[in-house]
Amino acid sequence: LNPKRVFITGASSGIGLLTARALCEAGYLVWGTSRTPGKLPALEGFHPIALDLNDDESIDSGFASALREAGYIDVLINNAGSGTFGPLEAFSSNELRREFQTLLVGPMRLIRLALPSMRARNEGLIVNVSSLAGELPVPFLAAYSASKSALSALSEGLNLELSHTAIRVVDVRPGDIDTQFHPSTRRLDGGLSDGYAPNLEIAWRTVDHNMARAPGPRIVAAVIVSIVNGAIRRPTVAVGDFFQARVAPYLARRSARAWVQWGLRAYYGLKRGKA
Ligand SMILES: NC(=O)c1ccc[n+]([C@@H]2O[C@H](COP(=O)([O-])OP(=O)(O)OC[C@H]3O[C@@H](n4cnc5c(N)ncnc54)[C@H](OP(=O)(O)O)[C@@H]3O)[C@@H](O)[C@H]2O)c1
C-alpha cells in the first residue's frame, strides 16, 4: 500500500538498469539517474533524474528533485561508475580527482544528502556498489581499485557510525560482470606504452578475456533486490562467478599479502623484470 521509495544512480545501463527494472516490477517506486536522461527506461513506477557525479550542483539538484517528488527516500543505491585503465603515472592530478569524484566523493555527497531525512524517520538503507577490485586490485586499474577500496571502508565505517539508528549500509562487491563498463572503460597510456610493455597489453587482454566470459548483470541486480527487501542482511556481499566471488577472496583473506600479489601476477599473466 505504501511502496518503498528508491533512489539509484546509473540506471541507464548494466547493473543499475536491471536493478531499477526488477525493483519496479516488484512494486517499488524508483528514481533512477543518468547523465543523459533520454537513455533511461520508460517503466511503471520509474522516475528519470538527470545527474552527473562529476558536478556537485547536478548531484544536489538531482537528489532534491527526487526528494520533492517522492516526499522521502527509503533506499539510496550508489551504483553509477566507470573506470580508467592505464599506468598510474600517466594520470594527471585532475584525472585522478575525477576518478575519485565519480567513484567516492560523489557517492559520499549523495549519502550526506540522504541521511538527514533517513535519521529523522529512523529508517533507511544505503547500498554502495563497490567492487572485488577493492580487495584484489586490478593492474592498471589501480586508481579505480583504490577508490572502490575506499568506498568499501566507507560503507563499513558508516554502518558502525549509524549503530544507534535503524539505518543500514551494505557494500556490494561484484567481480567481473558483462555490462557496458568494460567497453566504456577509458584507456590512458600517456605515451608510456613502451615503458610498461608487455604488461600493459597483457593485463588489458586478460581483462578483455575475463569480461567476455563474465556473468551478466542480472545476478547483481538479484542480490541488490534481496538486500532491499531484507532477505540479505549482511553488511558486505560479494557477487560474481564462483572463482572470483568465492574462491579468490577466501584464499586472499587467509594468505600472506606477498602470496596474494604472486597470485594476482599469475592471474593477469604479468611478467617480472630482473632486479
Ligand atoms: N561490470 C563490472 O565488471 C563491475 C565490477 C565491479 C563493480 N562494478 C561497478 O558496478 C557499477 C555499475 O557499473 P556497470 O557494470 O553496470 O557499468 P555500465 O553498464 O557502464 O553502467 C554504468 C552506469 O553509471 C553511469 N555513470 C557513469 N559515469 C557516471 C558519472 N560520472 N555520473 C553519473 N553517472 C555515471 C552510467 O550512466 P550514463 O552514462 O547514462 O550517465 C551508467 O548508467 C559501477 O560502480 C562499477 O564500478 C562493475
The ligand as a Tripos MOL2 file, in Angstrom:
@<TRIPOS>MOLECULE
LIG
   48    52     1     0     0
SMALL
NO_CHARGES

@<TRIPOS>ATOM
      1 N1         30.9060   -4.5100  -14.7430 N.am      1 LIG1
      2 C1         31.8220   -4.9160  -13.8680 C.2       1 LIG1
      3 O1         32.6620   -5.8060  -14.1630 O.2       1 LIG1
      4 C2         31.8500   -4.3260  -12.4810 C.ar      1 LIG1
      5 C3         32.5890   -4.9980  -11.4940 C.ar      1 LIG1
      6 C4         32.6400   -4.4610  -10.2120 C.ar      1 LIG1
      7 C5         31.9750   -3.2900   -9.9190 C.ar      1 LIG1
      8 N2         31.2650   -2.6460  -10.8990 N.ar      1 LIG1
      9 C6         30.5920   -1.3990  -10.5580 C.3       1 LIG1
     10 O2         29.2150   -1.5130  -10.8440 O.3       1 LIG1
     11 C7         28.6780   -0.2180  -11.0530 C.3       1 LIG1
     12 C8         27.7590   -0.2400  -12.2820 C.3       1 LIG1
     13 O3         28.5410   -0.4950  -13.4250 O.3       1 LIG1
     14 P1         28.0280   -1.3780  -14.6780 P.3       1 LIG1
     15 O4         28.9170   -2.5570  -14.7360 O.co2     1 LIG1
     16 O5         26.5710   -1.5570  -14.6180 O.co2     1 LIG1
     17 O6         28.5080   -0.4150  -15.8640 O.3       1 LIG1
     18 P2         27.6860    0.3290  -17.0530 P.3       1 LIG1
     19 O7         26.8370   -0.6400  -17.7880 O.co2     1 LIG1
     20 O8         28.7670    1.0450  -17.8170 O.co2     1 LIG1
     21 O9         26.7800    1.3840  -16.2930 O.3       1 LIG1
     22 C9         27.3740    2.4900  -15.6350 C.3       1 LIG1
     23 C10        26.2940    3.4530  -15.1980 C.3       1 LIG1
     24 O10        26.9300    4.5040  -14.4600 O.3       1 LIG1
     25 C11        26.5230    5.7470  -15.0150 C.3       1 LIG1
     26 N3         27.6550    6.6870  -14.9140 N.ar      1 LIG1
     27 C12        28.9230    6.5240  -15.3520 C.ar      1 LIG1
     28 N4         29.6610    7.6070  -15.0770 N.ar      1 LIG1
     29 C13        28.8380    8.4840  -14.4390 C.ar      1 LIG1
     30 C14        29.0130    9.7950  -13.9060 C.ar      1 LIG1
     31 N5         30.1760   10.4560  -13.9690 N.pl3     1 LIG1
     32 N6         27.9390   10.4010  -13.3370 N.ar      1 LIG1
     33 C15        26.7540    9.7830  -13.2790 C.ar      1 LIG1
     34 N7         26.5160    8.5440  -13.7670 N.ar      1 LIG1
     35 C16        27.5520    7.9140  -14.3430 C.ar      1 LIG1
     36 C17        26.1350    5.4780  -16.4490 C.3       1 LIG1
     37 O11        25.1090    6.3970  -16.8100 O.3       1 LIG1
     38 P3         25.1680    7.4530  -18.0310 P.3       1 LIG1
     39 O12        26.3560    7.0810  -18.9050 O.co2     1 LIG1
     40 O13        23.8580    7.2330  -18.7230 O.co2     1 LIG1
     41 O14        25.2990    8.7520  -17.3430 O.co2     1 LIG1
     42 C18        25.5490    4.0670  -16.3650 C.3       1 LIG1
     43 O15        24.1730    4.1100  -16.0580 O.3       1 LIG1
     44 C19        29.8700    0.7320  -11.1670 C.3       1 LIG1
     45 O16        30.0350    1.4290   -9.9570 O.3       1 LIG1
     46 C20        31.0370   -0.1990  -11.3870 C.3       1 LIG1
     47 O17        32.2600    0.3440  -10.9090 O.3       1 LIG1
     48 C21        31.1840   -3.1420  -12.1790 C.ar      1 LIG1
@<TRIPOS>BOND
     1     1     2 1
     2     2     3 2
     3     2     4 1
     4     4     5 ar
     5     4    48 ar
     6     5     6 ar
     7     6     7 ar
     8     7     8 ar
     9     8     9 1
    10     8    48 ar
    11     9    10 1
    12     9    46 1
    13    10    11 1
    14    11    12 1
    15    11    44 1
    16    12    13 1
    17    13    14 1
    18    14    15 2
    19    14    16 1
    20    14    17 1
    21    17    18 1
    22    18    19 2
    23    18    20 1
    24    18    21 1
    25    21    22 1
    26    22    23 1
    27    23    24 1
    28    23    42 1
    29    24    25 1
    30    25    26 1
    31    25    36 1
    32    26    27 ar
    33    26    35 ar
    34    27    28 ar
    35    28    29 ar
    36    29    30 ar
    37    29    35 ar
    38    30    31 1
    39    30    32 ar
    40    32    33 ar
    41    33    34 ar
    42    34    35 ar
    43    36    37 1
    44    36    42 1
    45    37    38 1
    46    38    39 2
    47    38    40 1
    48    38    41 1
    49    42    43 1
    50    44    45 1
    51    44    46 1
    52    46    47 1
@<TRIPOS>SUBSTRUCTURE
     1 LIG1         1 GROUP 0 **** ****
